[in-house]
Amino acid sequence: MTLYRVRVQFEQDGPQIVGEWEQRPTAERAYRKWIGSRPARPGLLIRLTAQDDGRPEAELASWPPRSDNGAD
């Protein structure tokens, strides 16, 4: 089974709010809703991830988008 998570972090290295769903469309709606309800500000990070049984969590999307070179 795959679990989809939306992680909202308001400041770098700060606590997170995490929601978890078994259906990807539900998680994607929650991800878009969080993006639409939060103004951009330094340190804010909203991530959509997926994790299959026994595998590491993989990031599907993030906002604001992270750069490909690993620098935030």
WOZI-V274928 format. One record per helix or strand. SS is the DSSP state (A for helix, B for strand). FROM is the first residue (numbers start at 1). TO is the last residue. Records with the same first field share a line. If there is no record, write none. Layout:
SS = FROM-TO + FROM-TO
//
This chain:
B = 2-9 + 16-21 + 45-52 + 58-63
A = 24-37
//
